[in-house]
C-alpha cells in the first residue's frame, strides 16, 4: 500500500511553483542594494584626514560616511521618541 506522502501532488498545488513574484522583487532589491554597497565600499577606500576638537587622525572615507549615516538614524529615532512622548 502506497503512503500518502509518496503520491504526486501530496504537498498541494503550490509545492513546485518556486518563489512568488513578490519574493523575486525582494530578492532583486536586496541583490541590487548589496551590489551598490559593494561598489561604494570599493570606490571609497581612501583615507581622509579628520580633525575633531584637538584630535587629528586618518579614517577610511567609507567608515566616515557610515558613522555619519548611523548618527543620522540615531538622531531621527531620538526625535521620534521625543515627539511621541510629548503627545502623551
Secondary structure, DSSP 8 states (H G I E B T S, - for coil): ---TTTSTTTT-TTTTS-S-HHHHHHHHHHHHHHHHHHHHHHHT-SEEEEEETTEEEEEEHHHHHHHHHHHHHHHHHHHHHHHHHHH-
